[in-house]
Structures are given as C-alpha cells and as structure tokens.
Amino acid sequence: MRGTFTNRDQIDQALHTEIGCFINTHILHTLPWDELSGIVTKWLEASKTRQASATTLLPIYACQTIGGDPLKAVPLAAYWALALLAARIFDDVQDGELLDRPWNKQGLLHSISFGTAALAAANLCLTHLDIPSDAHLAIAQRLQTAVMIAARAQSIVLRDMQLETYFSTIVGASGMAFGAIAWAGGRLATNDKEALALIHDINYYIGIRDAVRSDCLDAREDLSRSIFTLPVVYATTLHSHPDHKHLMHLLFTRELSAVDLDNIISMLNQMNAFAWCYQVSNQYQERAVAKLRSLDPTKLTDLWCYVHK
C-alpha cells in the first residue's frame, strides 16, 4: 500500500483509512451499537488533522523505523486510537467537563459507558496482532502497565504539587504511554533489546515534550477548572518574584473569575513560566533527536518527521 504513494500526507491518510477499516470490520461489528460507532468515527476523523495524525500513527512509525512492515502495526495503531479516545472520555468525566462532545450528549455519567466500551474495544484490537505468543504477551504486559501508570497519574489532585512530583507522576505518565506504544510497535518487528530501548526512549521524551506543550496551551482552561499544571507549578516555586504573593493569593483563596484568570496568565508570562516550560520541552526534544540519530542516521523515516514537528 505504501508503495502506491509518494507524498507523506497521502501515505498517512491511507494509513488512517486502514485503521478505520480495521476497527469497523473487526471490532465494531461484534456489537452493533450505533452511538459508539458514531463516536469512534468522529474521533478517527478528528485524528486525521495534522496535529493529531502523527500521534495516532506513532506505533506504525515505530514499527517502520525498526524495519518492520507498517501494515502489520495497523491493529496496534487501532488499539492506540481507541485507548486515547477512552482516556479523553474519562478525563472529561473526572473534570466534570460537559462540552459539546459526541459522548456527552446524555450527560457525563452516561459517557462512562462509552469510555469503558472504547477501552474494551482497544484491547480487542490486540487480539488481532499476527505475532508469536511471546511477543503478544510482552506487548500486552507493557501496554497494560502503562495504562495503570496513567490511571494513577489521573487520580492525583493537581494542586499544591512540587516540580519533582509533577514530573515523576503527571508528565512522566505521558512519557511512559508514548514510550510503551512505540516499544510495542518496534516489538512487532524485532526483539533486539537495544533497538527497542532506543525506540522507547525516543518516544518517552516526545511524550514528555508534548505533555509540557499541552500544559502551556491549555493553561487557562485548566486553571478555570482549578487544575494546576506545569506553568503554575513552576511559578509557585519562584518565592522571590514580586508577583509570587499575589499569584498564591489568587490561586488558593477564592474561586477564579474571568478577570482573575487573565491576571494569572499575565503573571505567568511576567514570571517567564511559559518560556521556562517551552525550554524544558525543547530539551526533551533534543534528547529524542540525539537518540534517534543513533537509530536512524539517514533521517528519512516518518518517526524523524514526528520528532521534529
């Protein structure tokens, strides 16, 4: 299939089509449920945007980089897409976020059913991997461990947290998830421990990079829900900064108004919190690039493009 196209975007769109066809044919048909099918379809369409596409295709990129057949990783990419959907649904439920999303049409509690179904559907995808039993067991163990780590991180209340704790739990969980799915993609092609460690580490760093960037982009929205992410956590450590006392007063003494949110974002900029976070994200990208050079010196694979986005 990949030989049919020369344009990378065309290749990625074709892979997305393969993933969608696999999910519809092998997973959703087992339980006719129009609401769930509609949610999955809309999620997969949204994942084709340039920003989300590379994340969805990560296990395929990893398999290809190790030297494997990208199409062999389609069931794994389907698992990843559905697991990300489940995570988004459960995140909305935990945050009480009743936004205009397909799974929220009948209320947040009703959406738990869709999240549970999406996670079960993701695990069904793994049963379609055409690999030896030892590889299948290793992949299942790695992925389910990552799910538990992510669930533990999600259970932590993001208030009054130290930087070290934040990185080891919240940001680290994102890195572990990305590392695990990339490792699984590589394991489809090889059992070379050194190569698999490299592919894991590259994407562990990319997962942290993306988590830090997301914290910056979503800072105002998170604050409106009393969630303190990395820019805020960092700013609370700047005890000698002139704005520190005012910031702490706003964060911990009252419900935040729209004006308060504007003031906090302004203070975070004044305290260089966002600049510091982006510097951190760039450092993790540099680590990923350094690892990738040792694995992929030709710089020609899709994974290389993803790391440099």
C-alpha positions, 0 to 999 in steps of 0.5 A: 500500500505504501508503495502506491504513494509518494507524498507523506500526507497521502501515505498517512491518510491511507494509513488512517483509512486502514485503521478505520477499516480495521476497527469497523470490520473487526471490532465494531461489528461484534456489537452493533451499537450505533452511538459508539460507532458514531463516536469512534468515527468522529474521533478517527476523523478528528485524528486525521488533522495534522496535529493529531495524525502523527500521534495516532500513527506513532506505533506504525512509525515505530514499527517502520523505523525498526524495519518492520512492515507498517501494515502489520502495526495497523491493529496496534495503531487501532488499539492506540486510537481507541485507548486515547479516545477512552482516556479523553472520555474519562478525563472529561468525566473526572473534570466534570467537563460537559462540552459539546462532545459526541459522548456527552450528549446524555450527560457525563455519567452516561459517557462512562459507558462509552469510555469503558466500551472504547477501552474494551474495544482497544484491547480487542484490537490486540487480539488481532496482532499476527505475532508469536505468543511471546511477543503478544504477551510482552506487548500486552504486559507493557501496554497494560502497565502503562495504562495503570501508570496513567490511571494513577497519574489521573487520580492525583489532585493537581494542586499544591504539587512540587516540580519533582512530583509533577514530573515523576507522576503527571508528565512522566505518565505521558512519557511512559504511554508514548514510550510503551506504544512505540516499544510495542510497535518496534516489538512487532518487528524485532526483539533486539533489546537495544533497538527497542530501548532506543525506540522507547526512549525516543518516544518517552521524551516526545511524550514528555515534550508534548505533555509540557506543550499541552500544559502551556496551551491549555493553561487557562482552561485548566486553571478555570477548572482549578487544575494546576499544571506545569506553568503554575507549578513552576511559578509557585516555586519562584518565592522571590518574584514580586508577583509570587504573593499575589499569584498564591493569593489568587490561586488558593483563596477564592474561586477564579473569575474571568478577570482573575484568570487573565491576571494569572496568565499575565503573571505567568508570562511576567514570571517567564513560566511559559518560556521556562516550560517551552525550554524544558520541552525543547530539551526533551526534544533534543534528547529524542533527536540525539537518540534517534540519530543513533537509530536512524542516521539517514533521517528519512523515516516518518518517526524523524518527521514526528520528532521534529514537528 
